[in-house]
Amino acid sequence: MVDVSQHELVPDHMPIDGDELDAVLEEYGVSRTDLPKIKRNDPALPDGAEPGDVLKIVRESRTAETSISYRLVVE
């Protein structure tokens, strides 16, 4: 079976919490539940991602070096 999360076209999905999460939420003026959602069964999620976790997704960008987005893991 292929591990989709390790494919070269899947961007890095890194869990964040604590001070880093607080800084992101404050910077954007949102709460955790206001973030875009990603389902727990998404094959790109890292092992151990649980509902309620927030992921930092880093993609390569044509116009900028990288693009960063944040997603809340939901059931």
N, CA, C and O atoms as a Tinker XYZ file with bonds, in Angstrom:
   300  protein
     1  N      0.840000   -1.177000    0.000000    73     2
     2  CA     0.000000    0.000000    0.000000    64     1     3
     3  C      0.892000    1.249000    0.000000    63     2     4     5
     4  O      1.946000    1.265000    0.636000    81     3
     5  N      0.470000    2.270000   -0.702000    73     3     6
     6  CA     1.244000    3.503000   -0.829000    64     5     7
     7  C      0.887000    4.456000    0.306000    63     6     8     9
     8  O     -0.289000    4.643000    0.620000    81     7
     9  N      1.903000    5.056000    0.918000    73     7    10
    10  CA     1.677000    6.062000    1.959000    64     9    11
    11  C      1.599000    7.427000    1.282000    63    10    12    13
    12  O      2.625000    8.042000    0.988000    81    11
    13  N      0.368000    7.900000    1.037000    73    11    14
    14  CA     0.138000    9.142000    0.306000    64    13    15
    15  C      0.805000   10.323000    0.992000    63    14    16    17
    16  O      1.289000   11.228000    0.313000    81    15
    17  N      0.843000   10.338000    2.320000    73    15    18
    18  CA     1.406000   11.483000    3.044000    64    17    19
    19  C      2.888000   11.688000    2.752000    63    18    20    21
    20  O      3.419000   12.771000    2.998000    81    19
    21  N      3.564000   10.665000    2.231000    73    19    22
    22  CA     4.987000   10.774000    1.931000    64    21    23
    23  C      5.277000   11.070000    0.456000    63    22    24    25
    24  O      6.437000   11.142000    0.052000    81    23
    25  N      4.220000   11.240000   -0.345000    73    23    26
    26  CA     4.411000   11.519000   -1.769000    64    25    27
    27  C      5.013000   12.901000   -1.960000    63    26    28    29
    28  O      4.720000   13.815000   -1.189000    81    27
    29  N      5.848000   13.066000   -2.975000    73    27    30
    30  CA     6.558000   14.331000   -3.205000    64    29    31
    31  C      5.633000   15.500000   -3.524000    63    30    32    33
    32  O      6.025000   16.650000   -3.326000    81    31
    33  N      4.430000   15.248000   -4.007000    73    31    34
    34  CA     3.506000   16.332000   -4.334000    64    33    35
    35  C      2.628000   16.758000   -3.159000    63    34    36    37
    36  O      1.922000   17.762000   -3.248000    81    35
    37  N      2.665000   16.009000   -2.070000    73    35    38
    38  CA     1.876000   16.364000   -0.885000    64    37    39
    39  C      2.697000   17.326000   -0.038000    63    38    40    41
    40  O      3.821000   17.001000    0.345000    81    39
    41  N      2.153000   18.513000    0.262000    73    39    42
    42  CA     2.915000   19.483000    1.062000    64    41    43
    43  C      3.087000   18.995000    2.503000    63    42    44    45
    44  O      2.365000   18.109000    2.959000    81    43
    45  N      4.048000   19.582000    3.204000    73    43    46
    46  CA     4.291000   19.225000    4.597000    64    45    47
    47  C      3.104000   19.626000    5.462000    63    46    48    49
    48  O      2.608000   20.748000    5.366000    81    47
    49  N      2.654000   18.710000    6.300000    73    47    50
    50  CA     1.578000   18.944000    7.269000    64    49    51
    51  C      2.196000   18.754000    8.648000    63    50    52    53
    52  O      2.535000   17.633000    9.026000    81    51
    53  N      2.344000   19.844000    9.405000    73    51    54
    54  CA     2.990000   19.770000   10.713000    64    53    55
    55  C      2.033000   20.243000   11.803000    63    54    56    57
    56  O      1.471000   21.334000   11.701000    81    55
    57  N      1.843000   19.437000   12.840000    73    55    58
    58  CA     0.984000   19.894000   13.942000    64    57    59
    59  C      1.640000   21.041000   14.703000    63    58    60    61
    60  O      2.856000   21.050000   14.895000    81    59
    61  N      0.836000   22.004000   15.135000    73    59    62
    62  CA     1.353000   23.099000   15.966000    64    61    63
    63  C      0.476000   23.216000   17.207000    63    62    64    65
    64  O     -0.690000   22.823000   17.196000    81    63
    65  N      1.042000   23.754000   18.260000    73    63    66
    66  CA     0.275000   23.987000   19.484000    64    65    67
    67  C      1.000000   25.003000   20.350000    63    66    68    69
    68  O      2.026000   25.556000   19.951000    81    67
    69  N      0.474000   25.236000   21.504000    73    67    70
    70  CA     1.123000   26.125000   22.468000    64    69    71
    71  C      1.282000   27.536000   21.969000    63    70    72    73
    72  O      0.365000   28.111000   21.382000    81    71
    73  N      2.464000   28.098000   22.207000    73    71    74
    74  CA     2.739000   29.493000   21.868000    64    73    75
    75  C      2.632000   29.768000   20.376000    63    74    76    77
    76  O      2.152000   30.829000   19.976000    81    75
    77  N      3.076000   28.821000   19.543000    73    75    78
    78  CA     3.011000   29.027000   18.092000    64    77    79
    79  C      1.555000   29.135000   17.638000    63    78    80    81
    80  O      1.221000   30.003000   16.831000    81    79
    81  N      0.693000   28.265000   18.147000    73    79    82
    82  CA    -0.726000   28.312000   17.791000    64    81    83
    83  C     -1.363000   29.603000   18.289000    63    82    84    85
    84  O     -2.122000   30.242000   17.560000    81    83
    85  N     -1.062000   29.987000   19.517000    73    83    86
    86  CA    -1.613000   31.235000   20.068000    64    85    87
    87  C     -1.207000   32.435000   19.219000    63    86    88    89
    88  O     -2.019000   33.327000   18.975000    81    87
    89  N      0.047000   32.459000   18.766000    73    87    90
    90  CA     0.535000   33.569000   17.942000    64    89    91
    91  C     -0.193000   33.621000   16.604000    63    90    92    93
    92  O     -0.532000   34.705000   16.130000    81    91
    93  N     -0.438000   32.469000   15.991000    73    91    94
    94  CA    -1.140000   32.421000   14.702000    64    93    95
    95  C     -2.573000   32.919000   14.863000    63    94    96    97
    96  O     -3.041000   33.745000   14.079000    81    95
    97  N     -3.263000   32.416000   15.879000    73    95    98
    98  CA    -4.653000   32.825000   16.091000    64    97    99
    99  C     -4.756000   34.316000   16.384000    63    98   100   101
   100  O     -5.680000   34.980000   15.914000    81    99
   101  N     -3.818000   34.839000   17.152000    73    99   102
   102  CA    -3.816000   36.275000   17.460000    64   101   103
   103  C     -3.503000   37.097000   16.212000    63   102   104   105
   104  O     -4.128000   38.131000   15.975000    81   103
   105  N     -2.537000   36.638000   15.414000    73   103   106
   106  CA    -2.156000   37.376000   14.204000    64   105   107
   107  C     -3.338000   37.522000   13.242000    63   106   108   109
   108  O     -3.534000   38.586000   12.654000    81   107
   109  N     -4.114000   36.465000   13.084000    73   107   110
   110  CA    -5.233000   36.489000   12.152000    64   109   111
   111  C     -6.550000   36.913000   12.807000    63   110   112   113
   112  O     -7.549000   37.111000   12.115000    81   111
   113  N     -6.557000   37.053000   14.129000    73   111   114
   114  CA    -7.755000   37.485000   14.827000    64   113   115
   115  C     -8.897000   36.488000   14.735000    63   114   116   117
   116  O    -10.057000   36.872000   14.581000    81   115
   117  N     -8.566000   35.207000   14.829000    73   115   118
   118  CA    -9.575000   34.151000   14.730000    64   117   119
   119  C     -9.446000   33.193000   15.915000    63   118   120   121
   120  O     -8.454000   33.206000   16.643000    81   119
   121  N    -10.462000   32.377000   16.082000    73   119   122
   122  CA   -10.375000   31.306000   17.077000    64   121   123
   123  C    -10.058000   30.005000   16.339000    63   122   124   125
   124  O    -10.104000   29.944000   15.110000    81   123
   125  N     -9.747000   29.004000   17.086000    73   123   126
   126  CA    -9.383000   27.702000   16.502000    64   125   127
   127  C    -10.491000   27.193000   15.570000    63   126   128   129
   128  O    -10.199000   26.664000   14.497000    81   127
   129  N    -11.745000   27.348000   15.968000    73   127   130
   130  CA   -12.858000   26.827000   15.169000    64   129   131
   131  C    -13.139000   27.650000   13.913000    63   130   132   133
   132  O    -13.900000   27.208000   13.052000    81   131
   133  N    -12.546000   28.832000   13.792000    73   131   134
   134  CA   -12.704000   29.647000   12.588000    64   133   135
   135  C    -11.770000   29.206000   11.460000    63   134   136   137
   136  O    -11.952000   29.613000   10.313000    81   135
   137  N    -10.787000   28.390000   11.772000    73   135   138
   138  CA    -9.829000   27.933000   10.762000    64   137   139
   139  C    -10.508000   26.990000    9.772000    63   138   140   141
   140  O    -11.480000   26.319000   10.119000    81   139
   141  N     -9.994000   26.938000    8.530000    73   139   142
   142  CA   -10.515000   25.944000    7.578000    64   141   143
   143  C    -10.315000   24.539000    8.159000    63   142   144   145
   144  O     -9.407000   24.312000    8.958000    81   143
   145  N    -11.165000   23.613000    7.752000    73   143   146
   146  CA   -11.151000   22.265000    8.320000    64   145   147
   147  C    -10.467000   21.271000    7.378000    63   146   148   149
   148  O    -10.402000   21.481000    6.167000    81   147
   149  N     -9.960000   20.189000    7.965000    73   147   150
   150  CA    -9.456000   19.046000    7.218000    64   149   151
   151  C     -9.923000   17.810000    7.970000    63   150   152   153
   152  O     -9.799000   17.739000    9.193000    81   151
   153  N    -10.456000   16.841000    7.247000    73   151   154
   154  CA   -11.007000   15.651000    7.891000    64   153   155
   155  C     -9.903000   14.727000    8.414000    63   154   156   157
   156  O     -8.820000   14.621000    7.838000    81   155
   157  N    -10.222000   14.072000    9.519000    73   155   158
   158  CA    -9.268000   13.185000   10.183000    64   157   159
   159  C     -8.837000   12.028000    9.282000    63   158   160   161
   160  O     -7.733000   11.505000    9.435000    81   159
   161  N     -9.687000   11.629000    8.357000    73   159   162
   162  CA    -9.340000   10.508000    7.483000    64   161   163
   163  C     -8.661000   10.945000    6.180000    63   162   164   165
   164  O     -8.495000   10.128000    5.275000    81   163
   165  N     -8.268000   12.213000    6.071000    73   163   166
   166  CA    -7.549000   12.693000    4.882000    64   165   167
   167  C     -6.212000   11.954000    4.810000    63   166   168   169
   168  O     -5.470000   11.932000    5.792000    81   167
   169  N     -5.896000   11.351000    3.666000    73   167   170
   170  CA    -4.657000   10.562000    3.579000    64   169   171
   171  C     -3.373000   11.383000    3.719000    63   170   172   173
   172  O     -2.310000   10.809000    3.958000    81   171
   173  N     -3.443000   12.691000    3.579000    73   171   174
   174  CA    -2.239000   13.519000    3.691000    64   173   175
   175  C     -1.866000   13.832000    5.135000    63   174   176   177
   176  O     -0.774000   14.339000    5.392000    81   175
   177  N     -2.753000   13.540000    6.077000    73   175   178
   178  CA    -2.476000   13.863000    7.485000    64   177   179
   179  C     -1.324000   13.029000    8.033000    63   178   180   181
   180  O     -1.162000   11.863000    7.672000    81   179
   181  N     -0.527000   13.636000    8.905000    73   179   182
   182  CA     0.544000   12.866000    9.537000    64   181   183
   183  C     -0.040000   11.865000   10.534000    63   182   184   185
   184  O     -1.147000   12.053000   11.040000    81   183
   185  N      0.709000   10.808000   10.808000    73   183   186
   186  CA     0.272000    9.825000   11.801000    64   185   187
   187  C      0.074000   10.521000   13.137000    63   186   188   189
   188  O      0.865000   11.381000   13.523000    81   187
   189  N     -0.969000   10.151000   13.827000    73   187   190
   190  CA    -1.213000   10.706000   15.146000    64   189   191
   191  C     -2.031000   11.979000   15.163000    63   190   192   193
   192  O     -2.312000   12.506000   16.239000    81   191
   193  N     -2.427000   12.497000   13.994000    73   191   194
   194  CA    -3.259000   13.705000   13.970000    64   193   195
   195  C     -4.652000   13.347000   14.475000    63   194   196   197
   196  O     -5.278000   12.412000   13.977000    81   195
   197  N     -5.127000   14.083000   15.449000    73   195   198
   198  CA    -6.416000   13.821000   16.084000    64   197   199
   199  C     -7.343000   15.020000   15.910000    63   198   200   201
   200  O     -6.868000   16.141000   15.724000    81   199
   201  N     -8.661000   14.802000   15.967000    73   199   202
   202  CA    -9.596000   15.937000   15.903000    64   201   203
   203  C     -9.249000   16.965000   16.982000    63   202   204   205
   204  O     -8.978000   16.615000   18.130000    81   203
   205  N     -9.264000   18.229000   16.588000    73   203   206
   206  CA    -8.901000   19.314000   17.497000    64   205   207
   207  C     -7.486000   19.812000   17.282000    63   206   208   209
   208  O     -7.153000   20.916000   17.712000    81   207
   209  N     -6.633000   19.014000   16.616000    73   207   210
   210  CA    -5.268000   19.453000   16.314000    64   209   211
   211  C     -5.300000   20.515000   15.217000    63   210   212   213
   212  O     -6.198000   20.523000   14.376000    81   211
   213  N     -4.320000   21.404000   15.235000    73   211   214
   214  CA    -4.167000   22.393000   14.172000    64   213   215
   215  C     -2.888000   22.058000   13.414000    63   214   216   217
   216  O     -1.836000   21.833000   14.012000    81   215
   217  N     -2.995000   22.031000   12.093000    73   215   218
   218  CA    -1.855000   21.703000   11.237000    64   217   219
   219  C     -1.386000   22.928000   10.482000    63   218   220   221
   220  O     -2.191000   23.735000   10.018000    81   219
   221  N     -0.088000   23.055000   10.367000    73   219   222
   222  CA     0.540000   24.081000    9.541000    64   221   223
   223  C      0.928000   23.379000    8.237000    63   222   224   225
   224  O      1.676000   22.401000    8.248000    81   223
   225  N      0.413000   23.886000    7.120000    73   223   226
   226  CA     0.666000   23.268000    5.822000    64   225   227
   227  C      1.540000   24.215000    5.007000    63   226   228   229
   228  O      1.162000   25.357000    4.749000    81   227
   229  N      2.709000   23.729000    4.606000    73   227   230
   230  CA     3.678000   24.549000    3.884000    64   229   231
   231  C      3.788000   24.027000    2.458000    63   230   232   233
   232  O      4.195000   22.888000    2.226000    81   231
   233  N      3.414000   24.886000    1.503000    73   231   234
   234  CA     3.462000   24.532000    0.088000    64   233   235
   235  C      4.482000   25.401000   -0.637000    63   234   236   237
   236  O      4.755000   26.529000   -0.227000    81   235
   237  N      5.033000   24.870000   -1.706000    73   235   238
   238  CA     5.858000   25.692000   -2.592000    64   237   239
   239  C      4.920000   26.583000   -3.390000    63   238   240   241
   240  O      3.797000   26.193000   -3.709000    81   239
   241  N      5.399000   27.798000   -3.713000    73   239   242
   242  CA     4.571000   28.755000   -4.434000    64   241   243
   243  C      5.334000   29.310000   -5.631000    63   242   244   245
   244  O      6.551000   29.486000   -5.571000    81   243
   245  N      4.626000   29.582000   -6.702000    73   243   246
   246  CA     5.263000   30.176000   -7.880000    64   245   247
   247  C      5.574000   31.648000   -7.670000    63   246   248   249
   248  O      6.573000   32.151000   -8.186000    81   247
   249  N      4.733000   32.343000   -6.918000    73   247   250
   250  CA     4.908000   33.780000   -6.741000    64   249   251
   251  C      5.676000   34.143000   -5.475000    63   250   252   253
   252  O      6.276000   35.215000   -5.391000    81   251
   253  N      5.652000   33.265000   -4.513000    73   251   254
   254  CA     6.438000   33.446000   -3.286000    64   253   255
   255  C      7.206000   32.143000   -3.091000    63   254   256   257
   256  O      6.875000   31.133000   -3.712000    81   255
   257  N      8.192000   32.154000   -2.266000    73   255   258
   258  CA     8.943000   30.910000   -2.065000    64   257   259
   259  C      8.072000   29.824000   -1.459000    63   258   260   261
   260  O      8.099000   28.674000   -1.898000    81   259
   261  N      7.291000   30.201000   -0.434000    73   259   262
   262  CA     6.403000   29.238000    0.210000    64   261   263
   263  C      5.076000   29.893000    0.544000    63   262   264   265
   264  O      4.973000   31.113000    0.674000    81   263
   265  N      4.068000   29.051000    0.679000    73   263   266
   266  CA     2.738000   29.488000    1.096000    64   265   267
   267  C      2.377000   28.675000    2.333000    63   266   268   269
   268  O      2.491000   27.449000    2.329000    81   267
   269  N      1.941000   29.359000    3.397000    73   267   270
   270  CA     1.606000   28.677000    4.638000    64   269   271
   271  C      0.118000   28.824000    4.901000    63   270   272   273
   272  O     -0.433000   29.920000    4.803000    81   271
   273  N     -0.526000   27.722000    5.233000    73   271   274
   274  CA    -1.926000   27.752000    5.625000    64   273   275
   275  C     -2.102000   26.889000    6.867000    63   274   276   277
   276  O     -1.225000   26.101000    7.224000    81   275
   277  N     -3.239000   27.049000    7.513000    73   275   278
   278  CA    -3.506000   26.341000    8.766000    64   277   279
   279  C     -4.865000   25.664000    8.640000    63   278   280   281
   280  O     -5.799000   26.236000    8.079000    81   279
   281  N     -4.973000   24.444000    9.164000    73   279   282
   282  CA    -6.215000   23.689000    9.112000    64   281   283
   283  C     -6.487000   23.043000   10.467000    63   282   284   285
   284  O     -5.569000   22.608000   11.161000    81   283
   285  N     -7.762000   22.990000   10.826000    73   283   286
   286  CA    -8.207000   22.318000   12.040000    64   285   287
   287  C     -8.661000   20.914000   11.675000    63   286   288   289
   288  O     -9.493000   20.748000   10.782000    81   287
   289  N     -8.135000   19.910000   12.343000    73   287   290
   290  CA    -8.526000   18.524000   12.091000    64   289   291
   291  C     -9.890000   18.281000   12.736000    63   290   292   293
   292  O    -10.083000   18.548000   13.922000    81   291
   293  N    -10.828000   17.774000   11.943000    73   291   294
   294  CA   -12.182000   17.467000   12.440000    64   293   295
   295  C    -12.512000   16.008000   12.133000    63   294   296   297
   296  O    -11.874000   15.366000   11.299000    81   295
   297  N    -13.516000   15.513000   12.823000    73   295   298
   298  CA   -13.974000   14.138000   12.634000    64   297   299
   299  C    -14.577000   14.023000   11.259000    63   298   300
   300  O    -15.034000   12.947000   10.873000    81   299
